[in-house]
Amino acid sequence: MTKVSIEEVEKRLNEGGEDVTIVDSRSDAAYGESDIKAAGAIRIPPDEAEKHIADVNRDDHVFVYCT
């Protein structure tokens, strides 16, 4: 796993050419309080990761964000 900046994620999304999945793994409280949501992100709360791991395409570049 490599930590990347939001600018790097935006750059890679804008350049295209690669399949990308964004996973929003913020807690329910943090997600509910935020007015910032990544368009098209898969919502997987940290306490439900094992239950939803199959929702993530492992052939994609996966970006996970949390608080």
PDB file with SEQRES, HELIX, SHEET and CRYST1 records, atoms N, CA, C and O in Angstrom:
SEQRES   1 A   67  MET THR LYS VAL SER ILE GLU GLU VAL GLU LYS ARG LEU          
SEQRES   2 A   67  ASN GLU GLY GLY GLU ASP VAL THR ILE VAL ASP SER ARG          
SEQRES   3 A   67  SER ASP ALA ALA TYR GLY GLU SER ASP ILE LYS ALA ALA          
SEQRES   4 A   67  GLY ALA ILE ARG ILE PRO PRO ASP GLU ALA GLU LYS HIS          
SEQRES   5 A   67  ILE ALA ASP VAL ASN ARG ASP ASP HIS VAL PHE VAL TYR          
SEQRES   6 A   67  CYS THR                                                      
HELIX    1 AA1 ILE A    6  GLU A   15  1                                  10    
HELIX    2 AA2 ASP A   28  GLU A   33  1                                   6    
HELIX    3 AA3 PRO A   46  GLU A   48  5                                   3    
HELIX    4 AA4 ALA A   49  HIS A   52  1                                   4    
HELIX    5 AA5 ILE A   53  ASP A   55  5                                   3    
SHEET    1 AA1 3 ILE A  42  ARG A  43  0                                        
SHEET    2 AA1 3 VAL A  20  ASP A  24  1                                        
SHEET    3 AA1 3 HIS A  61  TYR A  65  1                                        
CRYST1    1.000    1.000    1.000  90.00  90.00  90.00 P 1           1          
ATOM      1  N   MET A   1       0.838  -1.160   0.000  1.00  0.00           N  
ATOM      2  CA  MET A   1       0.000   0.000   0.000  1.00  0.00           C  
ATOM      3  C   MET A   1       0.893   1.237   0.000  1.00  0.00           C  
ATOM      4  O   MET A   1       1.887   1.301   0.723  1.00  0.00           O  
ATOM      5  N   THR A   2       0.527   2.204  -0.811  1.00  0.00           N  
ATOM      6  CA  THR A   2       1.284   3.434  -0.930  1.00  0.00           C  
ATOM      7  C   THR A   2       0.368   4.616  -0.655  1.00  0.00           C  
ATOM      8  O   THR A   2      -0.742   4.675  -1.183  1.00  0.00           O  
ATOM      9  N   LYS A   3       0.816   5.544   0.155  1.00  0.00           N  
ATOM     10  CA  LYS A   3       0.046   6.749   0.443  1.00  0.00           C  
ATOM     11  C   LYS A   3       0.258   7.738  -0.699  1.00  0.00           C  
ATOM     12  O   LYS A   3       1.392   8.010  -1.094  1.00  0.00           O  
ATOM     13  N   VAL A   4      -0.855   8.277  -1.231  1.00  0.00           N  
ATOM     14  CA  VAL A   4      -0.776   9.271  -2.297  1.00  0.00           C  
ATOM     15  C   VAL A   4      -1.618  10.476  -1.916  1.00  0.00           C  
ATOM     16  O   VAL A   4      -2.542  10.374  -1.108  1.00  0.00           O  
ATOM     17  N   SER A   5      -1.295  11.602  -2.498  1.00  0.00           N  
ATOM     18  CA  SER A   5      -2.037  12.828  -2.226  1.00  0.00           C  
ATOM     19  C   SER A   5      -3.318  12.871  -3.055  1.00  0.00           C  
ATOM     20  O   SER A   5      -3.468  12.144  -4.037  1.00  0.00           O  
ATOM     21  N   ILE A   6      -4.222  13.724  -2.640  1.00  0.00           N  
ATOM     22  CA  ILE A   6      -5.452  13.910  -3.411  1.00  0.00           C  
ATOM     23  C   ILE A   6      -5.134  14.444  -4.798  1.00  0.00           C  
ATOM     24  O   ILE A   6      -5.835  14.141  -5.763  1.00  0.00           O  
ATOM     25  N   GLU A   7      -4.077  15.239  -4.896  1.00  0.00           N  
ATOM     26  CA  GLU A   7      -3.671  15.763  -6.203  1.00  0.00           C  
ATOM     27  C   GLU A   7      -3.235  14.633  -7.138  1.00  0.00           C  
ATOM     28  O   GLU A   7      -3.532  14.661  -8.333  1.00  0.00           O  
ATOM     29  N   GLU A   8      -2.535  13.646  -6.593  1.00  0.00           N  
ATOM     30  CA  GLU A   8      -2.117  12.490  -7.401  1.00  0.00           C  
ATOM     31  C   GLU A   8      -3.330  11.690  -7.872  1.00  0.00           C  
ATOM     32  O   GLU A   8      -3.380  11.256  -9.023  1.00  0.00           O  
ATOM     33  N   VAL A   9      -4.296  11.496  -6.994  1.00  0.00           N  
ATOM     34  CA  VAL A   9      -5.518  10.769  -7.379  1.00  0.00           C  
ATOM     35  C   VAL A   9      -6.247  11.539  -8.470  1.00  0.00           C  
ATOM     36  O   VAL A   9      -6.655  10.955  -9.474  1.00  0.00           O  
ATOM     37  N   GLU A  10      -6.415  12.841  -8.284  1.00  0.00           N  
ATOM     38  CA  GLU A  10      -7.093  13.652  -9.295  1.00  0.00           C  
ATOM     39  C   GLU A  10      -6.365  13.586 -10.634  1.00  0.00           C  
ATOM     40  O   GLU A  10      -6.999  13.461 -11.681  1.00  0.00           O  
ATOM     41  N   LYS A  11      -5.050  13.669 -10.602  1.00  0.00           N  
ATOM     42  CA  LYS A  11      -4.258  13.597 -11.828  1.00  0.00           C  
ATOM     43  C   LYS A  11      -4.493  12.278 -12.552  1.00  0.00           C  
ATOM     44  O   LYS A  11      -4.708  12.257 -13.764  1.00  0.00           O  
ATOM     45  N   ARG A  12      -4.452  11.190 -11.813  1.00  0.00           N  
ATOM     46  CA  ARG A  12      -4.633   9.873 -12.438  1.00  0.00           C  
ATOM     47  C   ARG A  12      -6.051   9.698 -12.970  1.00  0.00           C  
ATOM     48  O   ARG A  12      -6.244   9.079 -14.016  1.00  0.00           O  
ATOM     49  N   LEU A  13      -7.035  10.229 -12.270  1.00  0.00           N  
ATOM     50  CA  LEU A  13      -8.409  10.147 -12.755  1.00  0.00           C  
ATOM     51  C   LEU A  13      -8.586  10.973 -14.029  1.00  0.00           C  
ATOM     52  O   LEU A  13      -9.256  10.539 -14.967  1.00  0.00           O  
ATOM     53  N   ASN A  14      -7.990  12.154 -14.060  1.00  0.00           N  
ATOM     54  CA  ASN A  14      -8.128  13.040 -15.224  1.00  0.00           C  
ATOM     55  C   ASN A  14      -7.378  12.534 -16.445  1.00  0.00           C  
ATOM     56  O   ASN A  14      -7.821  12.742 -17.575  1.00  0.00           O  
ATOM     57  N   GLU A  15      -6.250  11.874 -16.232  1.00  0.00           N  
ATOM     58  CA  GLU A  15      -5.475  11.347 -17.356  1.00  0.00           C  
ATOM     59  C   GLU A  15      -6.172  10.178 -18.017  1.00  0.00           C  
ATOM     60  O   GLU A  15      -6.019   9.956 -19.218  1.00  0.00           O  
ATOM     61  N   GLY A  16      -6.937   9.427 -17.240  1.00  0.00           N  
ATOM     62  CA  GLY A  16      -7.625   8.265 -17.788  1.00  0.00           C  
ATOM     63  C   GLY A  16      -6.634   7.170 -18.152  1.00  0.00           C  
ATOM     64  O   GLY A  16      -5.460   7.242 -17.790  1.00  0.00           O  
ATOM     65  N   GLY A  17      -7.096   6.182 -18.852  1.00  0.00           N  
ATOM     66  CA  GLY A  17      -6.221   5.119 -19.304  1.00  0.00           C  
ATOM     67  C   GLY A  17      -6.026   3.987 -18.316  1.00  0.00           C  
ATOM     68  O   GLY A  17      -5.385   2.988 -18.639  1.00  0.00           O  
ATOM     69  N   GLU A  18      -6.565   4.126 -17.129  1.00  0.00           N  
ATOM     70  CA  GLU A  18      -6.461   3.043 -16.160  1.00  0.00           C  
ATOM     71  C   GLU A  18      -7.792   2.914 -15.426  1.00  0.00           C  
ATOM     72  O   GLU A  18      -8.499   3.898 -15.208  1.00  0.00           O  
ATOM     73  N   ASP A  19      -8.111   1.697 -15.057  1.00  0.00           N  
ATOM     74  CA  ASP A  19      -9.335   1.451 -14.308  1.00  0.00           C  
ATOM     75  C   ASP A  19      -9.068   1.756 -12.842  1.00  0.00           C  
ATOM     76  O   ASP A  19      -8.098   1.273 -12.258  1.00  0.00           O  
ATOM     77  N   VAL A  20      -9.946   2.566 -12.257  1.00  0.00           N  
ATOM     78  CA  VAL A  20      -9.758   3.037 -10.890  1.00  0.00           C  
ATOM     79  C   VAL A  20     -11.019   2.766 -10.079  1.00  0.00           C  
ATOM     80  O   VAL A  20     -12.134   2.968 -10.562  1.00  0.00           O  
ATOM     81  N   THR A  21     -10.836   2.313  -8.860  1.00  0.00           N  
ATOM     82  CA  THR A  21     -11.919   2.198  -7.891  1.00  0.00           C  
ATOM     83  C   THR A  21     -11.539   3.031  -6.682  1.00  0.00           C  
ATOM     84  O   THR A  21     -10.422   2.936  -6.174  1.00  0.00           O  
ATOM     85  N   ILE A  22     -12.483   3.851  -6.225  1.00  0.00           N  
ATOM     86  CA  ILE A  22     -12.276   4.632  -5.014  1.00  0.00           C  
ATOM     87  C   ILE A  22     -13.152   4.035  -3.924  1.00  0.00           C  
ATOM     88  O   ILE A  22     -14.352   3.832  -4.114  1.00  0.00           O  
ATOM     89  N   VAL A  23     -12.542   3.759  -2.790  1.00  0.00           N  
ATOM     90  CA  VAL A  23     -13.257   3.195  -1.645  1.00  0.00           C  
ATOM     91  C   VAL A  23     -13.279   4.241  -0.536  1.00  0.00           C  
ATOM     92  O   VAL A  23     -12.232   4.715  -0.095  1.00  0.00           O  
ATOM     93  N   ASP A  24     -14.478   4.592  -0.093  1.00  0.00           N  
ATOM     94  CA  ASP A  24     -14.653   5.508   1.027  1.00  0.00           C  
ATOM     95  C   ASP A  24     -14.801   4.652   2.282  1.00  0.00           C  
ATOM     96  O   ASP A  24     -15.838   4.022   2.492  1.00  0.00           O  
ATOM     97  N   SER A  25     -13.767   4.630   3.109  1.00  0.00           N  
ATOM     98  CA  SER A  25     -13.798   3.779   4.296  1.00  0.00           C  
ATOM     99  C   SER A  25     -13.899   4.583   5.595  1.00  0.00           C  
ATOM    100  O   SER A  25     -13.456   4.136   6.653  1.00  0.00           O  
ATOM    101  N   ARG A  26     -14.483   5.764   5.492  1.00  0.00           N  
ATOM    102  CA  ARG A  26     -14.662   6.562   6.699  1.00  0.00           C  
ATOM    103  C   ARG A  26     -15.711   5.930   7.608  1.00  0.00           C  
ATOM    104  O   ARG A  26     -16.597   5.207   7.152  1.00  0.00           O  
ATOM    105  N   SER A  27     -15.593   6.215   8.885  1.00  0.00           N  
ATOM    106  CA  SER A  27     -16.588   5.732   9.842  1.00  0.00           C  
ATOM    107  C   SER A  27     -17.944   6.321   9.490  1.00  0.00           C  
ATOM    108  O   SER A  27     -18.023   7.324   8.780  1.00  0.00           O  
ATOM    109  N   ASP A  28     -19.004   5.706   9.981  1.00  0.00           N  
ATOM    110  CA  ASP A  28     -20.345   6.218   9.711  1.00  0.00           C  
ATOM    111  C   ASP A  28     -20.481   7.664  10.167  1.00  0.00           C  
ATOM    112  O   ASP A  28     -21.081   8.482   9.470  1.00  0.00           O  
ATOM    113  N   ALA A  29     -19.927   7.983  11.333  1.00  0.00           N  
ATOM    114  CA  ALA A  29     -20.016   9.345  11.868  1.00  0.00           C  
ATOM    115  C   ALA A  29     -19.290  10.327  10.962  1.00  0.00           C  
ATOM    116  O   ALA A  29     -19.839  11.376  10.622  1.00  0.00           O  
ATOM    117  N   ALA A  30     -18.062  10.001  10.567  1.00  0.00           N  
ATOM    118  CA  ALA A  30     -17.285  10.897   9.713  1.00  0.00           C  
ATOM    119  C   ALA A  30     -17.944  11.067   8.351  1.00  0.00           C  
ATOM    120  O   ALA A  30     -17.974  12.173   7.811  1.00  0.00           O  
ATOM    121  N   TYR A  31     -18.465   9.996   7.797  1.00  0.00           N  
ATOM    122  CA  TYR A  31     -19.140  10.058   6.503  1.00  0.00           C  
ATOM    123  C   TYR A  31     -20.384  10.936   6.594  1.00  0.00           C  
ATOM    124  O   TYR A  31     -20.621  11.784   5.733  1.00  0.00           O  
ATOM    125  N   GLY A  32     -21.172  10.725   7.640  1.00  0.00           N  
ATOM    126  CA  GLY A  32     -22.415  11.471   7.811  1.00  0.00           C  
ATOM    127  C   GLY A  32     -22.196  12.955   8.043  1.00  0.00           C  
ATOM    128  O   GLY A  32     -23.021  13.773   7.636  1.00  0.00           O  
ATOM    129  N   GLU A  33     -21.100  13.313   8.690  1.00  0.00           N  
ATOM    130  CA  GLU A  33     -20.822  14.713   9.005  1.00  0.00           C  
ATOM    131  C   GLU A  33     -20.166  15.469   7.850  1.00  0.00           C  
ATOM    132  O   GLU A  33     -20.102  16.698   7.874  1.00  0.00           O  
ATOM    133  N   SER A  34     -19.687  14.759   6.859  1.00  0.00           N  
ATOM    134  CA  SER A  34     -18.942  15.388   5.769  1.00  0.00           C  
ATOM    135  C   SER A  34     -19.862  15.787   4.624  1.00  0.00           C  
ATOM    136  O   SER A  34     -20.803  15.071   4.279  1.00  0.00           O  
ATOM    137  N   ASP A  35     -19.569  16.947   4.044  1.00  0.00           N  
ATOM    138  CA  ASP A  35     -20.289  17.342   2.837  1.00  0.00           C  
ATOM    139  C   ASP A  35     -19.470  17.025   1.593  1.00  0.00           C  
ATOM    140  O   ASP A  35     -19.865  17.369   0.479  1.00  0.00           O  
ATOM    141  N   ILE A  36     -18.331  16.370   1.784  1.00  0.00           N  
ATOM    142  CA  ILE A  36     -17.463  15.988   0.675  1.00  0.00           C  
ATOM    143  C   ILE A  36     -17.590  14.485   0.444  1.00  0.00           C  
ATOM    144  O   ILE A  36     -17.301  13.682   1.331  1.00  0.00           O  
ATOM    145  N   LYS A  37     -18.020  14.122  -0.742  1.00  0.00           N  
ATOM    146  CA  LYS A  37     -18.172  12.719  -1.119  1.00  0.00           C  
ATOM    147  C   LYS A  37     -17.535  12.536  -2.494  1.00  0.00           C  
ATOM    148  O   LYS A  37     -17.772  13.341  -3.395  1.00  0.00           O  
ATOM    149  N   ALA A  38     -16.740  11.502  -2.665  1.00  0.00           N  
ATOM    150  CA  ALA A  38     -16.121  11.222  -3.960  1.00  0.00           C  
ATOM    151  C   ALA A  38     -17.164  10.592  -4.882  1.00  0.00           C  
ATOM    152  O   ALA A  38     -17.769   9.576  -4.540  1.00  0.00           O  
ATOM    153  N   ALA A  39     -17.368  11.186  -6.028  1.00  0.00           N  
ATOM    154  CA  ALA A  39     -18.338  10.668  -6.986  1.00  0.00           C  
ATOM    155  C   ALA A  39     -17.940   9.267  -7.425  1.00  0.00           C  
ATOM    156  O   ALA A  39     -16.799   9.029  -7.821  1.00  0.00           O  
ATOM    157  N   GLY A  40     -18.882   8.351  -7.352  1.00  0.00           N  
ATOM    158  CA  GLY A  40     -18.644   6.987  -7.798  1.00  0.00           C  
ATOM    159  C   GLY A  40     -17.904   6.104  -6.819  1.00  0.00           C  
ATOM    160  O   GLY A  40     -17.611   4.950  -7.133  1.00  0.00           O  
ATOM    161  N   ALA A  41     -17.591   6.620  -5.633  1.00  0.00           N  
ATOM    162  CA  ALA A  41     -16.861   5.821  -4.647  1.00  0.00           C  
ATOM    163  C   ALA A  41     -17.736   4.703  -4.098  1.00  0.00           C  
ATOM    164  O   ALA A  41     -18.952   4.845  -3.970  1.00  0.00           O  
ATOM    165  N   ILE A  42     -17.097   3.603  -3.782  1.00  0.00           N  
ATOM    166  CA  ILE A  42     -17.771   2.493  -3.108  1.00  0.00           C  
ATOM    167  C   ILE A  42     -17.683   2.766  -1.614  1.00  0.00           C  
ATOM    168  O   ILE A  42     -16.591   2.997  -1.093  1.00  0.00           O  
ATOM    169  N   ARG A  43     -18.791   2.742  -0.931  1.00  0.00           N  
ATOM    170  CA  ARG A  43     -18.829   3.017   0.506  1.00  0.00           C  
ATOM    171  C   ARG A  43     -18.644   1.705   1.262  1.00  0.00           C  
ATOM    172  O   ARG A  43     -19.502   0.825   1.203  1.00  0.00           O  
ATOM    173  N   ILE A  44     -17.520   1.573   1.976  1.00  0.00           N  
ATOM    174  CA  ILE A  44     -17.247   0.385   2.783  1.00  0.00           C  
ATOM    175  C   ILE A  44     -16.740   0.848   4.153  1.00  0.00           C  
ATOM    176  O   ILE A  44     -15.552   1.132   4.306  1.00  0.00           O  
ATOM    177  N   PRO A  45     -17.627   0.925   5.145  1.00  0.00           N  
ATOM    178  CA  PRO A  45     -17.187   1.316   6.485  1.00  0.00           C  
ATOM    179  C   PRO A  45     -16.132   0.331   6.999  1.00  0.00           C  
ATOM    180  O   PRO A  45     -16.169  -0.852   6.658  1.00  0.00           O  
ATOM    181  N   PRO A  46     -15.200   0.813   7.812  1.00  0.00           N  
ATOM    182  CA  PRO A  46     -14.093  -0.050   8.254  1.00  0.00           C  
ATOM    183  C   PRO A  46     -14.535  -1.325   8.970  1.00  0.00           C  
ATOM    184  O   PRO A  46     -13.863  -2.351   8.869  1.00  0.00           O  
ATOM    185  N   ASP A  47     -15.640  -1.275   9.681  1.00  0.00           N  
ATOM    186  CA  ASP A  47     -16.101  -2.463  10.400  1.00  0.00           C  
ATOM    187  C   ASP A  47     -16.854  -3.442   9.497  1.00  0.00           C  
ATOM    188  O   ASP A  47     -17.298  -4.493   9.959  1.00  0.00           O  
ATOM    189  N   GLU A  48     -16.999  -3.105   8.213  1.00  0.00           N  
ATOM    190  CA  GLU A  48     -17.677  -3.987   7.263  1.00  0.00           C  
ATOM    191  C   GLU A  48     -16.773  -4.394   6.100  1.00  0.00           C  
ATOM    192  O   GLU A  48     -17.260  -4.910   5.095  1.00  0.00           O  
ATOM    193  N   ALA A  49     -15.477  -4.170   6.222  1.00  0.00           N  
ATOM    194  CA  ALA A  49     -14.543  -4.418   5.118  1.00  0.00           C  
ATOM    195  C   ALA A  49     -14.592  -5.859   4.626  1.00  0.00           C  
ATOM    196  O   ALA A  49     -14.664  -6.095   3.420  1.00  0.00           O  
ATOM    197  N   GLU A  50     -14.553  -6.808   5.525  1.00  0.00           N  
ATOM    198  CA  GLU A  50     -14.561  -8.218   5.097  1.00  0.00           C  
ATOM    199  C   GLU A  50     -15.836  -8.579   4.356  1.00  0.00           C  
ATOM    200  O   GLU A  50     -15.805  -9.374   3.417  1.00  0.00           O  
ATOM    201  N   LYS A  51     -16.942  -8.010   4.763  1.00  0.00           N  
ATOM    202  CA  LYS A  51     -18.237  -8.316   4.146  1.00  0.00           C  
ATOM    203  C   LYS A  51     -18.324  -7.774   2.720  1.00  0.00           C  
ATOM    204  O   LYS A  51     -19.047  -8.334   1.896  1.00  0.00           O  
ATOM    205  N   HIS A  52     -17.595  -6.689   2.415  1.00  0.00           N  
ATOM    206  CA  HIS A  52     -17.728  -6.036   1.121  1.00  0.00           C  
ATOM    207  C   HIS A  52     -16.483  -6.124   0.234  1.00  0.00           C  
ATOM    208  O   HIS A  52     -16.445  -5.496  -0.824  1.00  0.00           O  
ATOM    209  N   ILE A  53     -15.496  -6.866   0.630  1.00  0.00           N  
ATOM    210  CA  ILE A  53     -14.247  -6.920  -0.136  1.00  0.00           C  
ATOM    211  C   ILE A  53     -14.477  -7.399  -1.575  1.00  0.00           C  
ATOM    212  O   ILE A  53     -13.741  -7.011  -2.481  1.00  0.00           O  
ATOM    213  N   ALA A  54     -15.480  -8.226  -1.781  1.00  0.00           N  
ATOM    214  CA  ALA A  54     -15.765  -8.727  -3.127  1.00  0.00           C  
ATOM    215  C   ALA A  54     -16.306  -7.627  -4.043  1.00  0.00           C  
ATOM    216  O   ALA A  54     -16.333  -7.803  -5.261  1.00  0.00           O  
ATOM    217  N   ASP A  55     -16.737  -6.491  -3.475  1.00  0.00           N  
ATOM    218  CA  ASP A  55     -17.240  -5.371  -4.272  1.00  0.00           C  
ATOM    219  C   ASP A  55     -16.120  -4.613  -4.972  1.00  0.00           C  
ATOM    220  O   ASP A  55     -16.376  -3.801  -5.861  1.00  0.00           O  
ATOM    221  N   VAL A  56     -14.881  -4.877  -4.572  1.00  0.00           N  
ATOM    222  CA  VAL A  56     -13.735  -4.152  -5.108  1.00  0.00           C  
ATOM    223  C   VAL A  56     -13.071  -4.988  -6.199  1.00  0.00           C  
ATOM    224  O   VAL A  56     -12.669  -6.127  -5.960  1.00  0.00           O  
ATOM    225  N   ASN A  57     -12.960  -4.423  -7.385  1.00  0.00           N  
ATOM    226  CA  ASN A  57     -12.313  -5.109  -8.497  1.00  0.00           C  
ATOM    227  C   ASN A  57     -10.799  -5.087  -8.269  1.00  0.00           C  
ATOM    228  O   ASN A  57     -10.182  -4.021  -8.288  1.00  0.00           O  
ATOM    229  N   ARG A  58     -10.224  -6.220  -8.062  1.00  0.00           N  
ATOM    230  CA  ARG A  58      -8.797  -6.295  -7.743  1.00  0.00           C  
ATOM    231  C   ARG A  58      -7.894  -6.023  -8.943  1.00  0.00           C  
ATOM    232  O   ARG A  58      -6.680  -5.902  -8.785  1.00  0.00           O  
ATOM    233  N   ASP A  59      -8.467  -5.927 -10.123  1.00  0.00           N  
ATOM    234  CA  ASP A  59      -7.678  -5.572 -11.304  1.00  0.00           C  
ATOM    235  C   ASP A  59      -7.545  -4.058 -11.461  1.00  0.00           C  
ATOM    236  O   ASP A  59      -6.720  -3.587 -12.243  1.00  0.00           O  
ATOM    237  N   ASP A  60      -8.350  -3.297 -10.724  1.00  0.00           N  
ATOM    238  CA  ASP A  60      -8.307  -1.831 -10.777  1.00  0.00           C  
ATOM    239  C   ASP A  60      -7.198  -1.306  -9.871  1.00  0.00           C  
ATOM    240  O   ASP A  60      -6.704  -2.006  -8.987  1.00  0.00           O  
ATOM    241  N   HIS A  61      -6.822  -0.051 -10.119  1.00  0.00           N  
ATOM    242  CA  HIS A  61      -6.019   0.679  -9.146  1.00  0.00           C  
ATOM    243  C   HIS A  61      -7.014   1.114  -8.075  1.00  0.00           C  
ATOM    244  O   HIS A  61      -7.983   1.805  -8.387  1.00  0.00           O  
ATOM    245  N   VAL A  62      -6.802   0.734  -6.852  1.00  0.00           N  
ATOM    246  CA  VAL A  62      -7.747   1.021  -5.779  1.00  0.00           C  
ATOM    247  C   VAL A  62      -7.196   2.111  -4.880  1.00  0.00           C  
ATOM    248  O   VAL A  62      -6.084   2.009  -4.363  1.00  0.00           O  
ATOM    249  N   PHE A  63      -7.993   3.158  -4.701  1.00  0.00           N  
ATOM    250  CA  PHE A  63      -7.656   4.242  -3.788  1.00  0.00           C  
ATOM    251  C   PHE A  63      -8.658   4.192  -2.642  1.00  0.00           C  
ATOM    252  O   PHE A  63      -9.870   4.211  -2.856  1.00  0.00           O  
ATOM    253  N   VAL A  64      -8.138   4.130  -1.438  1.00  0.00           N  
ATOM    254  CA  VAL A  64      -8.988   4.074  -0.240  1.00  0.00           C  
ATOM    255  C   VAL A  64      -8.758   5.356   0.535  1.00  0.00           C  
ATOM    256  O   VAL A  64      -7.620   5.778   0.739  1.00  0.00           O  
ATOM    257  N   TYR A  65      -9.854   5.974   0.967  1.00  0.00           N  
ATOM    258  CA  TYR A  65      -9.662   7.140   1.827  1.00  0.00           C  
ATOM    259  C   TYR A  65     -10.480   6.998   3.093  1.00  0.00           C  
ATOM    260  O   TYR A  65     -11.556   6.400   3.108  1.00  0.00           O  
ATOM    261  N   CYS A  66      -9.936   7.566   4.148  1.00  0.00           N  
ATOM    262  CA  CYS A  66     -10.547   7.477   5.462  1.00  0.00           C  
ATOM    263  C   CYS A  66     -10.177   8.726   6.254  1.00  0.00           C  
ATOM    264  O   CYS A  66      -9.510   9.625   5.741  1.00  0.00           O  
ATOM    265  N   THR A  67     -10.612   8.769   7.491  1.00  0.00           N  
ATOM    266  CA  THR A  67     -10.275   9.912   8.353  1.00  0.00           C  
ATOM    267  C   THR A  67      -9.229   9.514   9.354  1.00  0.00           C  
ATOM    268  O   THR A  67      -8.811  10.335  10.171  1.00  0.00           O  
TER     269      THR A  67                                                      
END                                                                             
